[in-house]
Amino acid sequence: MSDAVVIIPTYNEKENIEAIIRATFNQEKEFDILVVDDNSPDGTATIVTRLQQEFSNKLHLEIRQEKNGLGTAYIHGFKWALEKGYEYIIEMDADFSHNPNDLIRLYEECAVRGGDVAVGSRYSVGVNVVNWPMNRVLLSYFASKYVRFMTGIPICDTTAGFVCWKREVLETIKLDKVKFVGYAFQIEMKYKAWKHNFSVREVSVIFTDRTKGESKMSGGIVYEALFGVIKMRINGLPK
């Protein structure tokens, strides 16, 4: 058993899932993988089940009965990982927008250099986004600027979904009280870690938009992120 697990939430990712699993297991550092699948109708979970025969005790699968949002998928995975005893828990997308070659950099920022949270950041050094239309780049970039202004959190990429957490951080945050399920989930988790005085570090990465499968971005997700921050600022959030 590795000391680190990579949580990959999936919904209809049959084009990407085997490749991302193999790329993760091909790293110099040994990582375990947990796939949290929301009962994908395209057979994503079937592919993972087949690969479990090859990667015994390293590849794990949790199937939820319906699609309930990215945040709840990660919370399901966080609770599973804490119960299994992992020291480092990493969020990563299935679609190669997050490069598996950067996993060890996030891990080492926590395990070697003393960070409590390591964020794979698109905006800590310039703007490192590939294959996004300009309107989406601007929306994402200025959304993070907006969050930083509204909350005071000293993070350039607050909506990033490529993150390594020390188990102590996830044990401290009350996961059952996390309010948001879309991109605002990523903001809320970082905000709570920062409010608990954990060290949140940014590691510059290049984000590449998916080439296979369909994006899960929706207007509701953007709405939740923008207006959720206002609620966070006005009402505060329980730690």
ZADO-1210 file (C-alpha; in nm, 4 decimals, padded with zeros to 6 digits):
<atoms>
<atom x="00.0000" y="00.0000" z="00.0000" code="MET" pos="1"/>
<atom x="00.1279" y="00.3425" z="-00.0950" code="SER" pos="2"/>
<atom x="00.1129" y="00.6348" z="00.1492" code="ASP" pos="3"/>
<atom x="-00.0669" y="00.8366" z="-00.1224" code="ALA" pos="4"/>
<atom x="-00.3884" y="00.7787" z="-00.3133" code="VAL" pos="5"/>
<atom x="-00.5103" y="00.9607" z="-00.6233" code="VAL" pos="6"/>
<atom x="-00.8874" y="01.0103" z="-00.6308" code="ILE" pos="7"/>
<atom x="-01.0338" y="01.0264" z="-00.9810" code="ILE" pos="8"/>
<atom x="-01.4075" y="01.1070" z="-01.0041" code="PRO" pos="9"/>
<atom x="-01.5701" y="00.9820" z="-01.3238" code="THR" pos="10"/>
<atom x="-01.8875" y="01.0114" z="-01.5229" code="TYR" pos="11"/>
<atom x="-01.8772" y="00.8821" z="-01.8812" code="ASN" pos="12"/>
<atom x="-01.4975" y="00.8725" z="-01.9117" code="GLU" pos="13"/>
<atom x="-01.4533" y="00.5489" z="-02.1074" code="LYS" pos="14"/>
<atom x="-01.2290" y="00.7277" z="-02.3619" code="GLU" pos="15"/>
<atom x="-00.9829" y="00.8362" z="-02.0932" code="ASN" pos="16"/>
<atom x="-01.0015" y="00.6128" z="-01.7885" code="ILE" pos="17"/>
<atom x="-00.7652" y="00.3309" z="-01.8851" code="GLU" pos="18"/>
<atom x="-00.5004" y="00.5694" z="-02.0154" code="ALA" pos="19"/>
<atom x="-00.5103" y="00.7926" z="-01.7056" code="ILE" pos="20"/>
<atom x="-00.4868" y="00.4899" z="-01.4766" code="ILE" pos="21"/>
<atom x="-00.1867" y="00.3495" z="-01.6626" code="ARG" pos="22"/>
<atom x="-00.0158" y="00.6899" z="-01.6719" code="ALA" pos="23"/>
<atom x="-00.0609" y="00.7269" z="-01.2957" code="THR" pos="24"/>
<atom x="00.0792" y="00.3835" z="-01.2229" code="PHE" pos="25"/>
<atom x="00.3721" y="00.4581" z="-01.4546" code="ASN" pos="26"/>
<atom x="00.5143" y="00.7300" z="-01.2261" code="GLN" pos="27"/>
<atom x="00.8429" y="00.6822" z="-01.0393" code="GLU" pos="28"/>
<atom x="00.6604" y="00.7366" z="-00.7104" code="LYS" pos="29"/>
<atom x="00.4069" y="00.4637" z="-00.6315" code="GLU" pos="30"/>
<atom x="00.0512" y="00.5927" z="-00.6034" code="PHE" pos="31"/>
<atom x="-00.2672" y="00.3996" z="-00.5368" code="ASP" pos="32"/>
<atom x="-00.5833" y="00.5037" z="-00.7217" code="ILE" pos="33"/>
<atom x="-00.9460" y="00.5322" z="-00.6163" code="LEU" pos="34"/>
<atom x="-01.1986" y="00.5823" z="-00.8960" code="VAL" pos="35"/>
<atom x="-01.5304" y="00.7242" z="-00.7743" code="VAL" pos="36"/>
<atom x="-01.7753" y="00.6565" z="-01.0552" code="ASP" pos="37"/>
<atom x="-02.1264" y="00.8008" z="-01.0634" code="ASP" pos="38"/>
<atom x="-02.2804" y="00.4948" z="-01.2286" code="ASN" pos="39"/>
<atom x="-02.1624" y="00.5987" z="-01.5748" code="SER" pos="40"/>
<atom x="-02.3926" y="00.4600" z="-01.8455" code="PRO" pos="41"/>
<atom x="-02.0993" y="00.4339" z="-02.0894" code="ASP" pos="42"/>
<atom x="-01.9322" y="00.1503" z="-01.8952" code="GLY" pos="43"/>
<atom x="-01.6468" y="00.3424" z="-01.7309" code="THR" pos="44"/>
<atom x="-01.6732" y="00.1278" z="-01.4173" code="ALA" pos="45"/>
<atom x="-01.6560" y="-00.1924" z="-01.6236" code="THR" pos="46"/>
<atom x="-01.3198" y="-00.0837" z="-01.7635" code="ILE" pos="47"/>
<atom x="-01.1912" y="-00.0099" z="-01.4122" code="VAL" pos="48"/>
<atom x="-01.3132" y="-00.3473" z="-01.2875" code="THR" pos="49"/>
<atom x="-01.1208" y="-00.5205" z="-01.5676" code="ARG" pos="50"/>
<atom x="-00.8040" y="-00.3263" z="-01.4821" code="LEU" pos="51"/>
<atom x="-00.8343" y="-00.4226" z="-01.1149" code="GLN" pos="52"/>
<atom x="-00.7338" y="-00.7744" z="-01.2157" code="GLN" pos="53"/>
<atom x="-00.4040" y="-00.6329" z="-01.3428" code="GLU" pos="54"/>
<atom x="-00.3454" y="-00.3812" z="-01.0623" code="PHE" pos="55"/>
<atom x="-00.4515" y="-00.5859" z="-00.7627" code="SER" pos="56"/>
<atom x="-00.4639" y="-00.3950" z="-00.4297" code="ASN" pos="57"/>
<atom x="-00.3560" y="-00.0701" z="-00.5997" code="LYS" pos="58"/>
<atom x="-00.6645" y="00.0205" z="-00.8021" code="LEU" pos="59"/>
<atom x="-00.9891" y="00.0699" z="-00.6127" code="HIS" pos="60"/>
<atom x="-01.3418" y="00.1478" z="-00.7298" code="LEU" pos="61"/>
<atom x="-01.6401" y="00.3012" z="-00.5565" code="GLU" pos="62"/>
<atom x="-01.9648" y="00.3215" z="-00.7565" code="ILE" pos="63"/>
<atom x="-02.2306" y="00.5704" z="-00.6533" code="ARG" pos="64"/>
<atom x="-02.5849" y="00.5193" z="-00.7730" code="GLN" pos="65"/>
<atom x="-02.6336" y="00.8591" z="-00.9346" code="GLU" pos="66"/>
<atom x="-02.4563" y="01.1761" z="-01.0428" code="LYS" pos="67"/>
<atom x="-02.4582" y="01.4082" z="-00.7412" code="ASN" pos="68"/>
<atom x="-02.1817" y="01.6568" z="-00.8167" code="GLY" pos="69"/>
<atom x="-01.8059" y="01.6707" z="-00.8129" code="LEU" pos="70"/>
<atom x="-01.7852" y="01.7861" z="-00.4526" code="GLY" pos="71"/>
<atom x="-01.9839" y="01.4951" z="-00.3124" code="THR" pos="72"/>
<atom x="-01.7769" y="01.2514" z="-00.5205" code="ALA" pos="73"/>
<atom x="-01.4569" y="01.3883" z="-00.3687" code="TYR" pos="74"/>
<atom x="-01.5989" y="01.3865" z="-00.0168" code="ILE" pos="75"/>
<atom x="-01.6949" y="01.0223" z="-00.0683" code="HIS" pos="76"/>
<atom x="-01.3365" y="00.9570" z="-00.1784" code="GLY" pos="77"/>
<atom x="-01.1833" y="01.1586" z="00.1062" code="PHE" pos="78"/>
<atom x="-01.3751" y="00.9615" z="00.3675" code="LYS" pos="79"/>
<atom x="-01.2751" y="00.6337" z="00.2026" code="TRP" pos="80"/>
<atom x="-00.9077" y="00.7364" z="00.1918" code="ALA" pos="81"/>
<atom x="-00.9012" y="00.8495" z="00.5541" code="LEU" pos="82"/>
<atom x="-01.0607" y="00.5228" z="00.6641" code="GLU" pos="83"/>
<atom x="-00.7959" y="00.3276" z="00.4709" code="LYS" pos="84"/>
<atom x="-00.5132" y="00.5190" z="00.6392" code="GLY" pos="85"/>
<atom x="-00.3560" y="00.7142" z="00.3512" code="TYR" pos="86"/>
<atom x="-00.1343" y="01.0064" z="00.4546" code="GLU" pos="87"/>
<atom x="-00.1670" y="01.2026" z="00.1303" code="TYR" pos="88"/>
<atom x="-00.4860" y="01.2301" z="-00.0750" code="ILE" pos="89"/>
<atom x="-00.4732" y="01.3808" z="-00.4241" code="ILE" pos="90"/>
<atom x="-00.7572" y="01.5079" z="-00.6450" code="GLU" pos="91"/>
<atom x="-00.7108" y="01.4580" z="-01.0191" code="MET" pos="92"/>
<atom x="-00.9410" y="01.4714" z="-01.3222" code="ASP" pos="93"/>
<atom x="-00.9777" y="01.1724" z="-01.5526" code="ALA" pos="94"/>
<atom x="-00.9420" y="01.3657" z="-01.8776" code="ASP" pos="95"/>
<atom x="-00.5667" y="01.4493" z="-01.8769" code="PHE" pos="96"/>
<atom x="-00.6319" y="01.8180" z="-01.8121" code="SER" pos="97"/>
<atom x="-00.4124" y="01.7429" z="-01.5105" code="HIS" pos="98"/>
<atom x="-00.0821" y="01.5858" z="-01.6138" code="ASN" pos="99"/>
<atom x="-00.0032" y="01.2708" z="-01.4098" code="PRO" pos="100"/>
<atom x="00.3648" y="01.3613" z="-01.4408" code="ASN" pos="101"/>
<atom x="00.2954" y="01.6465" z="-01.1973" code="ASP" pos="102"/>
<atom x="00.1656" y="01.4130" z="-00.9259" code="LEU" pos="103"/>
<atom x="00.5065" y="01.3690" z="-00.7658" code="ILE" pos="104"/>
<atom x="00.5583" y="01.7474" z="-00.7547" code="ARG" pos="105"/>
<atom x="00.2352" y="01.7949" z="-00.5599" code="LEU" pos="106"/>
<atom x="00.3180" y="01.5020" z="-00.3344" code="TYR" pos="107"/>
<atom x="00.6684" y="01.6289" z="-00.2584" code="GLU" pos="108"/>
<atom x="00.5420" y="01.9793" z="-00.1823" code="GLU" pos="109"/>
<atom x="00.3600" y="01.8213" z="00.1110" code="CYS" pos="110"/>
<atom x="00.5672" y="01.5145" z="00.1973" code="ALA" pos="111"/>
<atom x="00.9143" y="01.6682" z="00.1533" code="VAL" pos="112"/>
<atom x="00.8805" y="02.0468" z="00.1701" code="ARG" pos="113"/>
<atom x="00.6319" y="02.0773" z="00.4527" code="GLY" pos="114"/>
<atom x="00.3140" y="02.2035" z="00.2882" code="GLY" pos="115"/>
<atom x="-00.0210" y="02.0914" z="00.4213" code="ASP" pos="116"/>
<atom x="-00.2025" y="02.1493" z="00.0921" code="VAL" pos="117"/>
<atom x="-00.0408" y="02.1626" z="-00.2537" code="ALA" pos="118"/>
<atom x="-00.2453" y="02.3213" z="-00.5320" code="VAL" pos="119"/>
<atom x="-00.1610" y="02.2504" z="-00.8958" code="GLY" pos="120"/>
<atom x="-00.1918" y="02.6120" z="-01.0056" code="SER" pos="121"/>
<atom x="-00.2637" y="02.7454" z="-01.3531" code="ARG" pos="122"/>
<atom x="-00.2110" y="03.1073" z="-01.2509" code="TYR" pos="123"/>
<atom x="00.0707" y="03.1282" z="-00.9945" code="SER" pos="124"/>
<atom x="00.3238" y="03.1896" z="-01.2744" code="VAL" pos="125"/>
<atom x="00.1506" y="03.3570" z="-01.5670" code="GLY" pos="126"/>
<atom x="-00.1461" y="03.1838" z="-01.7316" code="VAL" pos="127"/>
<atom x="-00.0740" y="02.8195" z="-01.8091" code="ASN" pos="128"/>
<atom x="-00.3799" y="02.6931" z="-01.9942" code="VAL" pos="129"/>
<atom x="-00.3765" y="02.5059" z="-02.3278" code="VAL" pos="130"/>
<atom x="-00.6684" y="02.4515" z="-02.5706" code="ASN" pos="131"/>
<atom x="-00.9232" y="02.6661" z="-02.3895" code="TRP" pos="132"/>
<atom x="-01.1110" y="02.9373" z="-02.5818" code="PRO" pos="133"/>
<atom x="-01.0156" y="03.2859" z="-02.4639" code="MET" pos="134"/>
<atom x="-01.3544" y="03.3538" z="-02.3045" code="ASN" pos="135"/>
<atom x="-01.3170" y="03.0496" z="-02.0807" code="ARG" pos="136"/>
<atom x="-00.9584" y="03.1405" z="-01.9876" code="VAL" pos="137"/>
<atom x="-01.0719" y="03.4889" z="-01.8905" code="LEU" pos="138"/>
<atom x="-01.3695" y="03.3553" z="-01.6943" code="LEU" pos="139"/>
<atom x="-01.1502" y="03.1158" z="-01.4968" code="SER" pos="140"/>
<atom x="-00.8674" y="03.3640" z="-01.4396" code="TYR" pos="141"/>
<atom x="-01.0859" y="03.6492" z="-01.3235" code="PHE" pos="142"/>
<atom x="-01.3018" y="03.4140" z="-01.1155" code="ALA" pos="143"/>
<atom x="-00.9917" y="03.3318" z="-00.9110" code="SER" pos="144"/>
<atom x="-00.9038" y="03.7009" z="-00.8873" code="LYS" pos="145"/>
<atom x="-01.2582" y="03.7688" z="-00.7696" code="TYR" pos="146"/>
<atom x="-01.2424" y="03.4950" z="-00.5046" code="VAL" pos="147"/>
<atom x="-00.9094" y="03.6260" z="-00.3788" code="ARG" pos="148"/>
<atom x="-01.0489" y="03.9796" z="-00.3539" code="PHE" pos="149"/>
<atom x="-01.3704" y="03.8715" z="-00.1812" code="MET" pos="150"/>
<atom x="-01.2162" y="03.6331" z="00.0726" code="THR" pos="151"/>
<atom x="-00.8576" y="03.7500" z="00.1182" code="GLY" pos="152"/>
<atom x="-00.7280" y="03.3996" z="00.0543" code="ILE" pos="153"/>
<atom x="-00.3677" y="03.4236" z="-00.0738" code="PRO" pos="154"/>
<atom x="-00.4076" y="03.1695" z="-00.3573" code="ILE" pos="155"/>
<atom x="-00.3898" y="03.2511" z="-00.7286" code="CYS" pos="156"/>
<atom x="-00.5899" y="02.9505" z="-00.8514" code="ASP" pos="157"/>
<atom x="-00.8754" y="02.9040" z="-00.6071" code="THR" pos="158"/>
<atom x="-01.0871" y="02.6881" z="-00.8391" code="THR" pos="159"/>
<atom x="-00.8063" y="02.4425" z="-00.9190" code="ALA" pos="160"/>
<atom x="-00.9061" y="02.0772" z="-00.8985" code="GLY" pos="161"/>
<atom x="-00.5549" y="01.9261" z="-00.8928" code="PHE" pos="162"/>
<atom x="-00.4737" y="01.9232" z="-00.5214" code="VAL" pos="163"/>
<atom x="-00.2754" y="01.7196" z="-00.2673" code="CYS" pos="164"/>
<atom x="-00.4045" y="01.7151" z="00.0900" code="TRP" pos="165"/>
<atom x="-00.2339" y="01.5903" z="00.4023" code="LYS" pos="166"/>
<atom x="-00.4718" y="01.3674" z="00.5927" code="ARG" pos="167"/>
<atom x="-00.4578" y="01.6043" z="00.8946" code="GLU" pos="168"/>
<atom x="-00.6224" y="01.8772" z="00.6863" code="VAL" pos="169"/>
<atom x="-00.9113" y="01.6564" z="00.5770" code="LEU" pos="170"/>
<atom x="-00.9521" y="01.5244" z="00.9312" code="GLU" pos="171"/>
<atom x="-00.9754" y="01.8828" z="01.0608" code="THR" pos="172"/>
<atom x="-01.2232" y="02.0101" z="00.8011" code="ILE" pos="173"/>
<atom x="-01.5733" y="01.8890" z="00.8820" code="LYS" pos="174"/>
<atom x="-01.6457" y="01.7178" z="00.5510" code="LEU" pos="175"/>
<atom x="-02.0144" y="01.6688" z="00.6294" code="ASP" pos="176"/>
<atom x="-02.0540" y="02.0468" z="00.6574" code="LYS" pos="177"/>
<atom x="-01.9075" y="02.1294" z="00.3164" code="VAL" pos="178"/>
<atom x="-02.1880" y="02.3170" z="00.1406" code="LYS" pos="179"/>
<atom x="-02.0984" y="02.3324" z="-00.2266" code="PHE" pos="180"/>
<atom x="-02.0910" y="02.0579" z="-00.4892" code="VAL" pos="181"/>
<atom x="-01.9529" y="02.2222" z="-00.8071" code="GLY" pos="182"/>
<atom x="-01.6481" y="02.4434" z="-00.8634" code="TYR" pos="183"/>
<atom x="-01.7353" y="02.6308" z="-00.5437" code="ALA" pos="184"/>
<atom x="-01.6453" y="02.3072" z="-00.3620" code="PHE" pos="185"/>
<atom x="-01.2825" y="02.3635" z="-00.4633" code="GLN" pos="186"/>
<atom x="-01.2956" y="02.7203" z="-00.3344" code="ILE" pos="187"/>
<atom x="-01.4619" y="02.6218" z="-00.0077" code="GLU" pos="188"/>
<atom x="-01.2120" y="02.3465" z="00.0703" code="MET" pos="189"/>
<atom x="-00.9109" y="02.5737" z="00.0176" code="LYS" pos="190"/>
<atom x="-01.0771" y="02.8534" z="00.2142" code="TYR" pos="191"/>
<atom x="-01.1432" y="02.6254" z="00.5103" code="LYS" pos="192"/>
<atom x="-00.7878" y="02.4887" z="00.5067" code="ALA" pos="193"/>
<atom x="-00.6516" y="02.8433" z="00.5032" code="TRP" pos="194"/>
<atom x="-00.8848" y="02.9545" z="00.7848" code="LYS" pos="195"/>
<atom x="-00.7517" y="02.6647" z="00.9924" code="HIS" pos="196"/>
<atom x="-00.4005" y="02.8085" z="00.9388" code="ASN" pos="197"/>
<atom x="-00.2760" y="02.5181" z="00.7311" code="PHE" pos="198"/>
<atom x="00.0052" y="02.5904" z="00.4866" code="SER" pos="199"/>
<atom x="-00.1494" y="02.6075" z="00.1377" code="VAL" pos="200"/>
<atom x="00.1205" y="02.6054" z="-00.1336" code="ARG" pos="201"/>
<atom x="00.0876" y="02.6513" z="-00.5097" code="GLU" pos="202"/>
<atom x="00.2821" y="02.4410" z="-00.7602" code="VAL" pos="203"/>
<atom x="00.2782" y="02.5803" z="-01.1135" code="SER" pos="204"/>
<atom x="00.1332" y="02.3337" z="-01.3655" code="VAL" pos="205"/>
<atom x="00.0130" y="02.3461" z="-01.7243" code="ILE" pos="206"/>
<atom x="-00.3583" y="02.2731" z="-01.7636" code="PHE" pos="207"/>
<atom x="-00.4559" y="02.1154" z="-02.0972" code="THR" pos="208"/>
<atom x="-00.8226" y="02.0932" z="-02.1917" code="ASP" pos="209"/>
<atom x="-00.9592" y="01.7481" z="-02.2643" code="ARG" pos="210"/>
<atom x="-00.9295" y="01.6069" z="-02.6154" code="THR" pos="211"/>
<atom x="-01.1662" y="01.3122" z="-02.5561" code="LYS" pos="212"/>
<atom x="-01.5078" y="01.2995" z="-02.3930" code="GLY" pos="213"/>
<atom x="-01.7380" y="01.5852" z="-02.2988" code="GLU" pos="214"/>
<atom x="-01.6767" y="01.8729" z="-02.0591" code="SER" pos="215"/>
<atom x="-01.8817" y="01.8732" z="-01.7373" code="LYS" pos="216"/>
<atom x="-01.8825" y="02.2556" z="-01.7169" code="MET" pos="217"/>
<atom x="-02.2278" y="02.4092" z="-01.6870" code="SER" pos="218"/>
<atom x="-02.3883" y="02.7436" z="-01.6163" code="GLY" pos="219"/>
<atom x="-02.5080" y="02.6186" z="-01.2793" code="GLY" pos="220"/>
<atom x="-02.1513" y="02.5380" z="-01.1753" code="ILE" pos="221"/>
<atom x="-02.0345" y="02.8893" z="-01.2650" code="VAL" pos="222"/>
<atom x="-02.3333" y="03.0433" z="-01.0855" code="TYR" pos="223"/>
<atom x="-02.2599" y="02.8443" z="-00.7707" code="GLU" pos="224"/>
<atom x="-01.8947" y="02.9486" z="-00.7746" code="ALA" pos="225"/>
<atom x="-01.9605" y="03.3204" z="-00.8231" code="LEU" pos="226"/>
<atom x="-02.2557" y="03.3603" z="-00.5890" code="PHE" pos="227"/>
<atom x="-02.1323" y="03.1008" z="-00.3425" code="GLY" pos="228"/>
<atom x="-01.8326" y="03.3224" z="-00.2720" code="VAL" pos="229"/>
<atom x="-02.0630" y="03.6101" z="-00.1859" code="ILE" pos="230"/>
<atom x="-02.2442" y="03.3846" z="00.0610" code="LYS" pos="231"/>
<atom x="-01.9080" y="03.2752" z="00.2059" code="MET" pos="232"/>
<atom x="-01.8046" y="03.6383" z="00.2495" code="ARG" pos="233"/>
<atom x="-02.1327" y="03.7584" z="00.4015" code="ILE" pos="234"/>
<atom x="-02.2277" y="03.4619" z="00.6172" code="ASN" pos="235"/>
<atom x="-01.8932" y="03.3029" z="00.6770" code="GLY" pos="236"/>
<atom x="-01.8441" y="02.9294" z="00.6739" code="LEU" pos="237"/>
<atom x="-01.8187" y="02.6929" z="00.9686" code="PRO" pos="238"/>
<atom x="-01.4703" y="02.5527" z="00.9942" code="LYS" pos="239"/>
</atoms>
